[in-house]
């Protein structure tokens, strides 16, 4: 009887351990697909960089910071009011912090962009990698699929969005979605990379919302 009880107890601990490990595992990487191609009859809508923006939000146990990033360029190819292909570049030197002011705002922006000497690689190292890019691979229902390249590393992502085409204007507005920054080697303060940080960590997830306007 004791032997049976011991075996059951051991199995229970193994099951709990396995479950915990699975919960702590990173999401399985999605397969990178070829960028979508436009047909010869498709019409190009160029991104209006002044009217477009990416909202971001990052957090740590005691604080949440948020702001915007500008687009450097981009275009969508449209045929019969459907987007066939698209891509845009992100200006990593335009990182803007909206929840701080003065010196605190400037210091965080500099840290994120990597313009602080000795801390260039903590986050986005914008002097070395001034732009990031997204290439559309497909649209399924309200889900946009594509390849996002940051710091010359590419991962497949997907996000829910509404695309509205009205004459000469196209608008893509996403719902907020999360990106795991460590997939692009943005590892500063990551508890999954540096497990001994205690409560001095920065969340791996960046909350992103796209608002993109393009014109024929």
Phi and psi in degrees as a GROMACS rama.xvg file:
@    title "Ramachandran Plot"
@    xaxis  label "Phi"
@    yaxis  label "Psi"
@TYPE xy
-62.8501  -38.3674  UNK-2
-63.5781  -42.483  UNK-3
-64.218  -43.6355  UNK-4
-62.1686  -41.839  UNK-5
-62.4376  -41.9045  UNK-6
-63.2523  -43.1914  UNK-7
-62.6546  -42.878  UNK-8
-62.9408  -43.4222  UNK-9
-61.2605  -42.1385  UNK-10
-63.6762  -38.3871  UNK-11
-63.2154  -44.1798  UNK-12
-64.5809  -39.3234  UNK-13
-62.7117  -41.5149  UNK-14
-64.1308  -43.1615  UNK-15
-64.8222  -41.5776  UNK-16
-62.879  -43.0441  UNK-17
-63.3263  -42.8718  UNK-18
-62.5861  -42.8305  UNK-19
-63.7211  -41.9039  UNK-20
-62.1063  -41.6505  UNK-21
-64.1874  -38.0787  UNK-22
-66.8705  -28.297  UNK-23
-90.1717  -7.83082  UNK-24
-70.5168  149.628  UNK-25
-72.3091  153.571  UNK-26
-59.5624  137.857  UNK-27
-62.3846  132.23  UNK-28
-62.4489  136.559  UNK-29
-79.7573  149.611  UNK-30
-71.493  133.837  UNK-31
-75.5367  127.765  UNK-32
-110.506  164.472  UNK-33
-69.766  140.042  UNK-34
-60.1167  143.184  UNK-35
-66.1242  145.958  UNK-36
-112.564  144.554  UNK-37
-89.9142  150.376  UNK-38
-75.7371  166.311  UNK-39
-65.5892  -24.5441  UNK-40
-92.6224  -0.787843  UNK-41
-67.1687  148.284  UNK-42
-104.582  137.418  UNK-43
-88.9956  132.885  UNK-44
-113.9  116.197  UNK-45
-86.6885  139.241  UNK-46
-66.7662  130.832  UNK-47
-86.5013  98.2243  UNK-48
-66.0302  -26.4938  UNK-49
-73.0283  -27.8398  UNK-50
-99.8721  -1.25475  UNK-51
-111.035  153.15  UNK-52
-161.473  156.736  UNK-53
-114.043  122.682  UNK-54
-91.0394  137.71  UNK-55
-128.637  156.002  UNK-56
-146.864  130.352  UNK-57
-129.655  153.649  UNK-58
-143.485  158.832  UNK-59
-136.832  174.286  UNK-60
-52.2627  -32.8478  UNK-61
-108.161  -9.81922  UNK-62
-146.654  146.573  UNK-63
-122.945  129.577  UNK-64
-112.987  150.02  UNK-65
-149.16  161.588  UNK-66
179.727  -153.094  UNK-67
-136.428  161.785  UNK-68
-135.086  141.939  UNK-69
-91.4311  158.009  UNK-70
-90.9833  143.304  UNK-71
-89.5783  -33.295  UNK-72
-171.695  175.985  UNK-73
161.031  165.837  UNK-74
-161.471  152.793  UNK-75
-124.483  144.91  UNK-76
-106.466  125.606  UNK-77
-122.021  135.85  UNK-78
-138.133  123.092  UNK-79
53.3963  46.5267  UNK-80
60.6897  24.6799  UNK-81
-126.091  136.442  UNK-82
-77.3726  121.714  UNK-83
-95.5901  -32.6233  UNK-84
-155.321  165.279  UNK-85
-179.272  155.152  UNK-86
-160.425  156.411  UNK-87
-152.947  154.4  UNK-88
-108.503  145.577  UNK-89
-110.323  130.258  UNK-90
-84.1449  99.3807  UNK-91
-72.1633  -11.6428  UNK-92
-88.915  5.67509  UNK-93
-106.163  14.7322  UNK-94
-58.8473  124.466  UNK-95
-123.491  129.654  UNK-96
-99.8121  124.919  UNK-97
-102.319  -14.7462  UNK-98
-95.1674  -1.50575  UNK-99
-123.428  166.782  UNK-100
-135.713  162.178  UNK-101
59.879  -135.419  UNK-102
-63.6285  -37.8787  UNK-103
-64.2962  -41.3111  UNK-104
-63.1698  -48.8621  UNK-105
-62.7061  -39.6594  UNK-106
-66.8096  -42.6054  UNK-107
-69.1855  -41.272  UNK-108
-59.5908  -43.3194  UNK-109
-64.8488  -39.0099  UNK-110
-66.3047  -45.0579  UNK-111
-63.6932  -41.2955  UNK-112
-77.7787  -16.7345  UNK-113
79.8168  30.8132  UNK-114
-96.7746  5.82838  UNK-115
-91.1542  126.351  UNK-116
-59.7577  129.864  UNK-117
89.414  -11.1296  UNK-118
-123.25  20.996  UNK-119
-57.3666  -39.3018  UNK-120
-91.9815  3.67668  UNK-121
-60.7755  -45.5103  UNK-122
-122.244  -100.577  UNK-123
-104.398  -7.59939  UNK-124
44.5301  59.5499  UNK-125
-67.0723  -22.5434  UNK-126
-68.0516  -38.6905  UNK-127
-82.5926  -35.3498  UNK-128
-125.407  75.7202  UNK-129
-67.9899  -20.8269  UNK-130
-132.5  150.452  UNK-131
-115.998  165.579  UNK-132
-144.578  152.072  UNK-133
-125.66  132.752  UNK-134
-122.017  126.062  UNK-135
-70.4053  134.262  UNK-136
-108.016  -34.7314  UNK-137
-171.439  164.056  UNK-138
-126.412  123.725  UNK-139
-120.401  108.195  UNK-140
62.5799  -121.66  UNK-141
-101.632  16.8461  UNK-142
-109.264  124.66  UNK-143
-96.3692  130.038  UNK-144
-113.684  144.306  UNK-145
-173.706  -179.89  UNK-146
-110.832  125.271  UNK-147
-109.296  125.077  UNK-148
-111.717  120.975  UNK-149
-130.793  133.614  UNK-150
52.4514  39.386  UNK-151
64.3076  17.9822  UNK-152
-115.262  131.723  UNK-153
-112.63  132.96  UNK-154
-134.328  148.252  UNK-155
-79.0916  136.536  UNK-156
-133.858  166.768  UNK-157
-147.368  152.086  UNK-158
-156.807  150.899  UNK-159
-78.9588  135.827  UNK-160
-154.087  156.305  UNK-161
-110.577  126.55  UNK-162
-113.102  121.962  UNK-163
-117.907  126.905  UNK-164
-116.82  119.063  UNK-165
-132.098  93.0296  UNK-166
65.6276  -117.548  UNK-167
-87.1564  1.21509  UNK-168
-117.064  139.415  UNK-169
-125.934  137.332  UNK-170
-133.472  127.956  UNK-171
-115.532  119.902  UNK-172
-126.403  120.329  UNK-173
-92.1636  158.717  UNK-174
-78.205  157.773  UNK-175
-59.9505  136.768  UNK-176
-143.257  160.064  UNK-177
-101.993  142.248  UNK-178
-122.114  133.04  UNK-179
-83.8681  104.96  UNK-180
-61.5201  -26.5424  UNK-181
-67.4452  -17.9439  UNK-182
-68.0518  -16.6659  UNK-183
-112.371  23.2684  UNK-184
59.5985  34.308  UNK-185
-99.7227  87.6737  UNK-186
-107.162  -2.59018  UNK-187
-55.943  127.613  UNK-188
68.6163  16.3979  UNK-189
-83.3625  123.574  UNK-190
-71.2807  -25.4625  UNK-191
-74.9993  -22.1263  UNK-192
-95.6579  -39.8138  UNK-193
-121.18  86.6285  UNK-194
-68.7989  -10.0647  UNK-195
-97.9843  21.9748  UNK-196
-79.5938  -12.8503  UNK-197
62.0534  -129.203  UNK-198
-96.2648  14.4097  UNK-199
-96.3579  43.387  UNK-200
-114.491  163.224  UNK-201
-114.722  135.017  UNK-202
-57.6109  139.776  UNK-203
-66.4908  -29.8544  UNK-204
-82.7147  129.455  UNK-205
-104.108  129.022  UNK-206
-88.4576  125.519  UNK-207
-122.912  139.553  UNK-208
-134.7  125.466  UNK-209
-97.3347  138.627  UNK-210
-137.678  100.056  UNK-211
-120.086  129.656  UNK-212
-114.651  132.03  UNK-213
-132.103  150.843  UNK-214
-131.547  143.775  UNK-215
